[in-house]
């Protein structure tokens, strides 16, 4: 597929995927909204519009709470994709009120500021141990050795998934997330269906075991919820656990490697960070803005809206370009410049509105912990070679990041 000739936005072009930000600037200059025929979506690229639409209740992550597929003018997914859609469609990220409100209220009890703060020593200790092993080896793959195992271990620990069962979690997540790319093919769908079925079967067994032997973990807490308004079905519980695992590490993994690769390409900023570790909190925010881990977020138009005189009808789909919004010069001074001291930084990498990332405080702790551990234990960390960028556009990351200490 190719973009319209006057449109620089082309998510299947490796050159665009490598660096989409110049194309975003062109897209913003062309207006506030553009129709993109290859995906049948309306592209929204300005920060003000993206921020407003994330809070606009005329849009939804699903339409099935109000319309059938046919009423909404959409073709139902193929029956063979059912395991993926059953899993995906019962998670709170793809639900709207009242179901979204009920599930989020229950899950949020595990992400209160006090609960998350109690995890800080565990996260820091785990980050220190992972970096110590990397240093002892003289280097390695920053993605495989630090970026991945840290958030996967943290969310698996919260859910109560035994350490011996954790090996398939990341592959399952990667295969499921392949369906979030634009126009995924049949191979991606087959992988997502298989992973959805295997992950669901595993969790169904774990939930049954926790019913018999509850522990001090989130799955046991979800089972024990006694308020009838908060009670989850088994499918909602499975979908919630998968969502927490997937969302609880994908952004953190990619923010870590995207961030360090950006630092290596900006030696002056890296030197300033190494000289002053108190910059870590603003560095985490700036790196998430500078190379956004989730580039695009979709919403269905439930009731007709208008953007800059363009009427967008019910049944259409909006593609909000987070990466573009985070580089909008109307909001960020000199947005193409990496500035680890940037204070005014209202990036939307964690989304906004009712679907704002429930794990954002934990993600910030994880990112700060791994960055601090690397700064302290590997002050001369450097890349061995230029990394290969993953071909995916929506979830932006690297295949790996080889480093030496």
C-alpha positions as CSV (number, residue, x, y, z in Angstrom):
1,X,0.0,0.0,0.0
2,X,1.1,3.5,-0.6
3,X,0.1,6.9,0.7
4,X,-1.8,9.4,-1.5
5,X,0.7,11.3,-3.6
6,X,0.3,14.5,-1.6
7,X,0.6,12.8,1.7
8,X,4.0,12.1,3.4
9,X,2.3,9.8,5.9
10,X,3.2,6.2,4.8
11,X,3.2,3.6,7.6
12,X,4.5,0.9,5.3
13,X,7.5,2.8,4.0
14,X,10.7,1.7,6.0
15,X,12.1,5.2,5.6
16,X,8.9,6.7,7.2
17,X,9.0,4.2,10.0
18,X,12.6,4.9,10.7
19,X,11.8,8.6,11.2
20,X,8.2,9.7,10.9
21,X,8.6,13.1,12.5
22,X,9.4,15.2,9.4
23,X,6.3,13.7,7.7
24,X,4.2,14.6,10.7
25,X,5.4,18.2,10.3
26,X,4.2,18.2,6.7
27,X,0.9,16.6,7.8
28,X,0.3,19.3,10.4
29,X,1.0,22.0,7.9
30,X,-1.7,20.5,5.6
31,X,-4.5,21.1,8.1
32,X,-6.1,19.7,11.2
33,X,-7.6,16.5,9.7
34,X,-6.9,14.4,6.6
35,X,-8.6,11.3,5.2
36,X,-6.3,8.4,4.7
37,X,-7.8,6.0,2.2
38,X,-5.5,3.0,2.6
39,X,-6.7,2.4,6.2
40,X,-10.1,4.2,5.8
41,X,-9.2,6.5,8.7
42,X,-9.2,10.2,9.5
43,X,-5.7,11.3,10.6
44,X,-5.5,13.9,13.4
45,X,-2.0,15.2,14.0
46,X,-2.2,18.4,16.1
47,X,-1.7,18.2,19.9
48,X,-4.8,20.3,20.7
49,X,-7.1,18.2,18.6
50,X,-5.6,14.8,19.8
51,X,-5.9,15.9,23.4
52,X,-9.5,17.1,23.0
53,X,-10.6,14.0,21.1
54,X,-9.2,11.7,23.7
55,X,-11.7,13.3,26.1
56,X,-14.6,13.5,23.7
57,X,-17.4,11.1,24.6
58,X,-18.8,11.2,21.0
59,X,-15.8,8.9,20.2
60,X,-15.3,5.4,21.6
61,X,-12.8,2.6,21.7
62,X,-15.8,0.3,20.8
63,X,-19.2,0.8,19.3
64,X,-20.7,-2.5,20.3
65,X,-22.2,-1.1,23.5
66,X,-24.5,1.0,21.2
67,X,-24.6,-0.6,17.7
68,X,-24.2,-3.9,16.0
69,X,-21.5,-4.2,13.4
70,X,-24.2,-3.9,10.7
71,X,-25.9,-0.9,12.2
72,X,-22.5,0.8,12.4
73,X,-21.7,0.0,8.8
74,X,-18.8,-2.3,9.6
75,X,-18.1,-5.9,8.6
76,X,-17.9,-8.3,11.6
77,X,-14.4,-9.9,12.1
78,X,-13.9,-13.3,10.5
79,X,-15.0,-16.2,12.7
80,X,-11.5,-17.7,12.8
81,X,-10.3,-14.5,14.6
82,X,-12.8,-15.0,17.4
83,X,-10.3,-16.0,20.1
84,X,-8.4,-12.7,19.7
85,X,-11.5,-10.5,19.6
86,X,-13.1,-12.3,22.6
87,X,-9.9,-11.6,24.6
88,X,-9.4,-8.1,23.3
89,X,-13.0,-6.9,23.4
90,X,-13.4,-7.7,27.1
91,X,-10.5,-5.7,28.4
92,X,-11.1,-2.3,29.7
93,X,-9.0,-0.5,27.1
94,X,-11.6,-1.6,24.5
95,X,-14.7,-1.1,26.6
96,X,-16.8,2.0,27.2
97,X,-18.9,2.9,30.3
98,X,-20.5,1.4,32.2
99,X,-18.4,-1.8,31.8
100,X,-15.2,0.2,31.5
101,X,-16.0,2.1,34.7
102,X,-16.8,-1.0,36.7
103,X,-13.6,-2.9,35.6
104,X,-11.3,0.2,35.9
105,X,-12.6,0.9,39.4
106,X,-11.7,-2.6,40.6
107,X,-8.3,-2.7,38.9
108,X,-7.4,0.8,40.1
109,X,-7.3,-0.5,43.7
110,X,-4.1,-2.3,42.7
111,X,-2.6,1.0,41.3
112,X,-3.2,3.4,44.1
113,X,-0.3,5.8,44.8
114,X,0.4,4.0,48.0
115,X,0.4,0.5,46.4
116,X,2.7,1.7,43.5
117,X,5.0,3.4,45.9
118,X,5.5,0.2,47.9
119,X,6.8,-1.4,44.7
120,X,9.6,1.1,44.3
121,X,12.2,-0.7,46.3
122,X,11.4,-4.0,44.5
123,X,11.7,-2.3,41.1
124,X,14.9,-0.6,42.0
125,X,16.4,-3.8,43.4
126,X,15.4,-5.7,40.2
127,X,16.8,-3.0,38.0
128,X,20.1,-3.0,39.9
129,X,20.4,-6.8,39.6
130,X,19.7,-6.8,35.9
131,X,22.2,-4.1,35.2
132,X,24.8,-5.7,37.4
133,X,24.5,-8.9,35.3
134,X,24.9,-6.8,32.1
135,X,28.0,-5.1,33.5
136,X,29.5,-8.5,34.6
137,X,29.1,-9.7,31.1
138,X,30.8,-6.6,29.7
139,X,27.6,-5.7,27.8
140,X,24.9,-7.4,25.9
141,X,21.5,-6.5,24.4
142,X,19.9,-3.7,26.4
143,X,16.4,-4.8,25.2
144,X,16.8,-8.5,26.1
145,X,18.8,-8.1,29.2
146,X,17.3,-5.1,31.0
147,X,14.4,-3.4,29.1
148,X,12.2,-6.5,28.7
149,X,12.8,-8.5,31.9
150,X,12.2,-5.6,34.3
151,X,8.6,-4.6,33.5
152,X,7.6,-8.2,32.7
153,X,8.7,-9.3,36.1
154,X,7.0,-6.5,37.9
155,X,3.6,-7.0,36.3
156,X,3.9,-10.8,36.5
157,X,4.7,-10.4,40.2
158,X,1.7,-8.1,40.7
159,X,-0.6,-10.6,39.0
160,X,0.9,-13.6,40.9
161,X,2.3,-15.5,37.8
162,X,4.9,-17.9,39.1
163,X,8.5,-17.2,37.9
164,X,8.6,-20.6,36.2
165,X,5.7,-19.7,34.0
166,X,6.9,-16.3,32.7
167,X,8.9,-17.3,29.7
168,X,6.0,-17.3,27.2
169,X,4.5,-14.0,28.4
170,X,6.6,-11.7,26.2
171,X,6.1,-13.8,23.0
172,X,2.4,-14.0,23.7
173,X,2.2,-10.3,24.2
174,X,4.2,-9.5,21.0
175,X,2.0,-11.8,18.9
176,X,-1.2,-10.3,20.3
177,X,0.0,-6.7,19.8
178,X,0.7,-7.5,16.2
179,X,-3.0,-7.0,15.6
180,X,-2.8,-3.4,16.7
181,X,-0.8,-2.5,13.6
182,X,-2.5,-0.9,10.6
183,X,-4.2,-3.5,8.3
184,X,-2.5,-6.6,9.8
185,X,-2.3,-9.5,7.5
186,X,-3.4,-13.1,7.9
187,X,-0.1,-14.3,9.3
188,X,-0.2,-11.6,12.1
189,X,-3.9,-12.6,12.7
190,X,-3.0,-16.3,13.0
191,X,-0.2,-15.6,15.5
192,X,-2.5,-13.3,17.5
193,X,-5.3,-16.0,17.6
194,X,-2.9,-18.7,18.7
195,X,-1.3,-16.5,21.4
196,X,-4.8,-15.4,22.6
197,X,-5.9,-19.0,22.9
198,X,-2.8,-20.1,24.7
199,X,-2.6,-17.1,27.1
200,X,-6.3,-17.5,27.9
201,X,-6.0,-21.2,28.6
202,X,-3.1,-20.5,30.9
203,X,-4.9,-17.8,32.8
204,X,-8.0,-19.9,33.1
205,X,-6.0,-22.6,34.9
206,X,-4.2,-20.0,37.1
207,X,-7.5,-18.4,38.1
208,X,-8.9,-21.8,39.0
209,X,-5.9,-22.5,41.1
210,X,-6.2,-19.0,42.9
211,X,-9.8,-19.7,43.7
212,X,-8.6,-22.8,45.6
213,X,-5.5,-21.2,47.0
214,X,-5.7,-17.4,47.1
215,X,-2.6,-15.3,47.6
216,X,-1.5,-11.7,48.0
217,X,-1.7,-10.9,44.3
218,X,-4.0,-9.0,41.9
219,X,-5.7,-12.1,40.5
220,X,-6.6,-13.2,44.0
221,X,-7.9,-9.7,44.6
222,X,-10.0,-9.7,41.5
223,X,-11.5,-13.1,42.5
224,X,-12.2,-11.8,46.1
225,X,-14.1,-8.7,45.0
226,X,-17.3,-9.0,46.9
227,X,-19.1,-5.9,45.7
228,X,-21.7,-7.1,43.2
229,X,-21.2,-3.9,41.1
230,X,-17.5,-4.7,40.8
231,X,-17.7,-8.5,40.2
232,X,-15.9,-9.6,37.0
233,X,-16.9,-12.5,34.7
234,X,-14.1,-15.0,34.1
235,X,-13.6,-13.6,30.6
236,X,-13.3,-10.1,31.9
237,X,-10.7,-11.3,34.4
238,X,-8.7,-13.1,31.8
239,X,-8.9,-10.1,29.4
240,X,-7.9,-7.7,32.2
241,X,-4.8,-9.8,33.1
242,X,-3.7,-9.9,29.5
243,X,-4.2,-6.2,29.1
244,X,-2.2,-5.4,32.2
245,X,0.6,-7.6,31.1
246,X,0.7,-6.3,27.5
247,X,0.1,-2.6,28.4
248,X,2.2,-3.0,31.5
249,X,5.4,-3.7,29.7
250,X,5.2,-2.9,26.0
251,X,5.5,0.9,26.4
252,X,8.1,0.6,29.1
253,X,10.3,-1.8,27.0
254,X,10.1,0.5,23.9
255,X,10.6,3.7,25.9
256,X,13.7,2.3,27.4
257,X,15.4,1.3,24.1
258,X,14.1,4.2,22.1
259,X,15.3,6.5,24.9
260,X,18.8,5.1,25.2
261,X,19.2,5.1,21.4
262,X,18.2,8.8,21.4
263,X,20.7,9.5,24.2
264,X,23.5,7.8,22.3
265,X,22.7,10.0,19.3
266,X,22.8,13.1,21.5
267,X,26.1,12.9,23.4
268,X,25.8,16.4,24.9
269,X,22.5,15.5,26.5
270,X,23.9,12.1,27.7
271,X,26.9,13.8,29.2
272,X,24.7,16.2,31.1
273,X,22.6,13.3,32.4
274,X,25.7,11.4,33.5
275,X,26.9,14.5,35.3
276,X,23.6,15.1,37.1
277,X,21.4,12.2,37.9
278,X,18.8,14.5,39.3
279,X,17.8,15.0,35.7
280,X,16.3,11.5,35.5
281,X,12.7,12.4,36.1
282,X,12.6,15.1,33.4
283,X,14.7,12.9,31.1
284,X,12.1,10.1,31.4
285,X,9.3,12.5,30.3
286,X,11.4,14.0,27.5
287,X,12.5,10.7,26.1
288,X,8.9,9.5,26.0
289,X,7.9,12.6,24.1
290,X,10.9,12.7,21.8
291,X,10.4,9.2,20.4
292,X,6.9,8.1,21.4
293,X,6.4,4.3,22.0
294,X,2.8,4.3,20.9
295,X,2.5,6.4,17.7
296,X,-1.2,6.0,16.9
297,X,-4.4,5.4,18.9
298,X,-7.7,4.7,17.3
299,X,-11.3,5.8,18.1
300,X,-14.7,5.1,16.5
301,X,-17.0,8.1,15.8
302,X,-20.2,7.2,17.7
303,X,-21.9,10.5,16.9
304,X,-21.0,12.9,14.1
305,X,-18.3,15.4,14.8
306,X,-16.7,18.3,13.0
307,X,-13.0,19.2,12.9
308,X,-12.0,22.5,11.2
309,X,-15.2,22.5,9.0
310,X,-14.8,18.8,8.0
311,X,-17.8,16.7,9.1
312,X,-16.8,13.2,10.1
313,X,-19.8,10.9,10.2
314,X,-20.8,8.3,12.6
315,X,-19.2,5.0,11.7
316,X,-15.9,6.6,10.7
317,X,-12.6,5.9,12.5
318,X,-10.2,8.5,13.8
319,X,-6.4,7.8,14.0
320,X,-4.9,10.1,16.6
321,X,-1.1,10.5,15.9
322,X,0.5,10.6,19.3
323,X,4.0,10.9,17.9
324,X,2.9,14.0,15.8
325,X,1.1,15.6,18.8
326,X,4.3,15.2,20.9
327,X,6.2,17.2,18.3
328,X,3.7,19.9,17.7
329,X,5.5,23.3,17.9
330,X,2.3,25.0,19.0
331,X,2.9,23.2,22.4
332,X,6.6,22.3,22.6
333,X,9.3,24.8,22.0
334,X,11.8,23.5,19.4
335,X,10.1,20.1,19.4
336,X,12.8,18.3,17.3
337,X,15.4,19.1,19.9
338,X,16.1,16.6,22.7
339,X,16.1,18.6,25.9
340,X,16.4,16.6,29.1
341,X,15.7,19.7,31.2
342,X,12.4,20.4,29.5
343,X,9.9,21.3,32.2
344,X,6.8,22.3,30.3
345,X,6.2,18.9,28.8
346,X,2.5,17.9,28.4
347,X,3.2,14.9,26.2
348,X,0.3,12.5,25.7
349,X,2.3,9.3,25.5
350,X,0.1,7.9,28.3
351,X,-3.1,9.0,26.5
352,X,-5.8,11.1,28.3
353,X,-9.4,11.0,29.4
354,X,-11.1,7.8,30.7
355,X,-8.5,5.6,29.0
356,X,-5.5,7.4,30.5
357,X,-2.9,4.7,31.3
358,X,-3.7,3.3,34.7
359,X,-0.1,2.1,35.1
360,X,1.6,5.4,34.2
361,X,3.0,6.0,37.8
362,X,4.5,2.4,37.8
363,X,5.9,2.9,34.3
364,X,7.7,6.1,35.4
365,X,9.2,4.2,38.4
366,X,10.4,1.4,36.2
367,X,11.9,3.8,33.6
368,X,13.7,5.9,36.2
369,X,15.0,2.8,38.0
370,X,16.6,1.2,35.0
371,X,18.0,4.6,33.8
372,X,19.5,5.3,37.2
373,X,21.0,1.8,37.5
374,X,22.6,2.1,34.1
375,X,24.0,5.6,34.9
376,X,25.4,4.4,38.2
377,X,26.8,1.0,37.2
378,X,27.6,1.6,33.5
379,X,28.7,5.2,33.2
380,X,30.6,4.5,30.0
381,X,27.7,2.5,28.3
382,X,27.9,2.8,24.6
383,X,26.3,1.1,21.5
384,X,28.2,-1.6,19.6
385,X,26.3,-1.0,16.3
386,X,23.3,0.9,15.0
387,X,20.2,-1.1,15.9
388,X,17.6,-2.4,13.6
389,X,14.2,-0.7,14.0
390,X,11.2,-3.0,14.1
391,X,9.0,-2.7,11.0
392,X,6.0,-1.9,13.1
393,X,4.6,1.6,13.0
394,X,2.0,1.8,15.7
395,X,4.1,0.3,18.5
396,X,7.5,1.9,17.9
397,X,10.6,0.1,19.0
398,X,13.9,-1.6,18.2
399,X,14.7,-5.3,17.5
400,X,17.5,-4.9,20.0
401,X,20.2,-2.5,21.2
402,X,23.7,-4.0,21.5
403,X,25.8,-2.2,24.1
404,X,29.2,-2.6,25.8
405,X,30.3,-1.2,29.1
